[in-house]
Amino acid sequence: GYSLIVANSDDSRESEQALLRRLTSRGVDGVLLIPARESCAAGAGAALREDVERVTCPVVLIDRLTQCGWCDAVGFDNYLGGRLAAQYLLEGGHKRIGIVTGDVAESSAADRRRGFVDAIEQAGERFDPALCVSGDYRFDGGYHAADQIIDGGATAVFCCNDVMALGFRQRMAERGLHVTEDMQVIGYDNILRRFGLGLRMTTVEQSVVDLAAAGWGMLGSRIDAVVRGDGDSGACRPWLASPQVKVLTPKLVQAACA
């Protein structure tokens, strides 16, 4: 019985602020908010919290800042996701493993990197910082990181999202290298099938269906409480006063040929 308004901040803090004001002025019943990357950077969390506290309807943070502790939130265990990627590559016999990270100033990207490095070191292997290249979750980030990691002698790489993995694979192809035969590449998100690209790639899946269901389940219950007037929930705003956090479990999806 609800209508959905979809708005894109394009990872801009300024756009995010404007959209929150605009949506609130239109009297929306609730907001599912994927925080802009700028809002997740070190030192920016307090400003985002102030913005959310000005919103009068229930808010659920999705995907990023899941465990911030000051607002209802749903997301995946990024630390575990990084461990899953590393363990898969270690079990394949790889010892020199590279990583193309997102912006580690953002907690989810930092958690993926930390889980990855911890798994390698706990397996008794040495993680070489020279094989860690910062990307931006975009195709070009993976593409431009490839030369440093390949020339550094890595036999496998973990790209912290599938789009960067595609960029990495593109640069490998230009250098005459093949996935699996010359270098193993693992991604994150499991989005290629949705894009209809016809490629198969081992990846760590964050189920969008599960994330959406959990997010709406949390937000819907808050909206229902406001409508019923339970304990004047609209005034006390329990999504801020007593926030709920749900952390979902990612899983490894292994491709048959890559």
N, C-alpha and C positions, 0 to 999 in steps of 0.2 A: 503493500500500500504506500510505499514511499517512492519519490522520484529522486534520481541520482544526478547531482551536478558534479562534473569532473573538471578540475582546474589544474593547470601545470605551472609550477613555480620555475621550472627549468633550472633547479638547484640554485636559484637566486634568493638571497635573504630578503632583498627589497621587494621582489615579487610576492614572496610568501607573506610578508607583512600586509601588503596591499590586498591580497586575496582573502586573508583572514578577516580583515575589516569589511571587505565587500560582502563576503558570505554571511557574516554576522548581521550586517545591515539588512540583508534580505530575509532574515528570520529563519535560517535553517535550523532543523531540529538537532543536528549533531554534525561533527566533523571527524573524518578519518584523515589524519595528517601524516604524510611521509615528510619528515623535516628536510628542508633544503640542506645540501652539503655544507654550505656556509654556516648554517645554524648549528651544525654538529662539530665544528672546529673548536679547538681548545679556547676557552674563554667566551664562547658565544652562547653557551647553554643558558646562562642567566637571562640574556636578552630574549631568547625564545620563550623561556618560562614566563616572563612578563607579558609577552604577546598572548600566550595561551591563557593566562590568568584573566586577561581582559575579555576573552570570549565567554559569553553567558550560557552557551549550550554545552552539552557533554563533548569532550574531545578524547580521542584515542590515538596515541602515537603508533605508527606502523613502521616496522622494519628497522628504522634507525632510533637510537637512544632508548632502546627497549627497556633497559634496566636503569634508567635515569632516576627512578624512585619518586618523582614528584607528580606524575600523571599516569592515568591508565595507559597501558602499552602492550603491544603484541609484536613479537618478532622471533627470529630464529637464533639458535645458539651458534654464533659465528666462530667462536673459539673451537667448538667441536668440529665445525665444517673444515677449518684449517687443519686440524689433526687428521680428519678422514682423508684429506688430499695427500698429506705427507705419508701416512701409513700405507696408502695404496701404492705410492711410488717406491717407498722403502721395500715393500713386499715384492715389488718387481725387480729388486736387485740394484736399484739406483742409489748412488752415494753422493754424487755431485748434482744437487737439485737446485734449480733457480726458482725465483718467485717474482711475479709482477704484481705489485700491490696496488690497492686504491690509495687514496689520501689517508695516511695513517694518523693524521690529526683527527679523523673521524673514528669514533669508537668501533664501529662494525668492521672497518678495514683493519684497524689495529688489532682487533681480536682475531681475525683470520690469520694475520701474520704471526701473532703470538702463538696461536695453536699450532701452526705449521712448524715454526722454529722449535717449540717445546717438544713436539713429537720426534723431530729429527735428532735433537740432542739427547733426549731420553732413550733413544734407540742406540746411543753410543757413537753416533756420527757427528762430524763437525759441520756446522752450518757456516758457509762462507758468505760474509756480508757483501762481497763483491758481486755475488749472484742475486742480490736483492735490488730490484729496480722499481722505482715509484712510477705508477701509471695513474690514469685519471678515469678509469672505468670506461674508456672509449677505445674504439678500434685503433686509433693512432697511438694510444698509450702502449698497447701490446706490440704493435708494429715496430715502434722506435726502441723498445726495450730488447728486442730479439737479438740484435747484433752483440750487445754486451754479454748477454747470457750464453749465447752460442759460442762466442769467442772465448768465454771464460771456462769452457770445457764441460759445461753441464750436459748431462745425458737426459735430463727431464726437467720440466718446468710446470709450476702451478701458477696459472693466471687467475686472479681473484674475481674475474667474471668471464662469462663466455665471449662477450664482445671483444675483450682484450685478447682472449685466446685465438679468436679468428684473425685478429691483426698479427699476432705472433706467427700463426700458421701461414699467413700470406707472405711474410718476410722469409720464412723457412723455404717456401716454394720458390721464391725468387732466387734463393741461394742454392737451389737444387737439392734441398733436404726433404725427407719424407717423415711424416708422423709415424711413430712406432719403430720403423726401421732405423732411423737416424736419431730421433729424439721423441720422447713421450711428452704429450701435452695434455694437461688436465685443466678443465675450466670450473666455473661456478655459476649456478643458477638453473641450468638445464632449460635454456630458452630456444635452442636451435630448431627444435621440432615445431614450436609455435611460429617461428619465422618462415617455415617451409623451405629451408635451405637444402634439405636433403643430405646434410652432413651428419655423421655420427661422431660423438666425442665423449670420452669419459668426463664426467662432471659431478659436482656436488649439487644436489637438487634442493632448492627451497621451493616447496610447493605453493604456487600462487593461490591455488584453490583453498588449501588449508589456511593460508594466511588471511585470505579474504573472509573465510567462514569464521575464523576466530575473532578477527577484528570486528565484523558486523555483530557477532554474538555478544561481544562485550559492549559495543556501542548501543545496540538495540535494547539491551537490558537497562542501560542507563537512561535512554530516552523513555522507555516504558515507566521507569520509576518517577521521572519528572512529570510525565503525563498523569500518573496516578496521584502525584503529590505526596509520595511516601516520605514522611519526616521532613517535609519541605526541602526535598533533595535539590531542587533548583537553586535554593538560597545557599545551602551548605556545600554544594558542588562536591559530592563524594569522589568524583573522578580525580579531584585534586586533594581533597581532605583525607581520603583513605584509598589511594590508588591501587588498582589491580595490575598485575604483570603476568603475562603468559608467554613462556619461552618454548618455542616449537623445536623439534629435532630434525636437522637436515639428514639426507641420506646420500650415499654414493651411488651413482648410476653409471655402470661400466658399459662402454660400447664394445661390441664384439670385435671390432677391427681397429680401434684407435684408443 
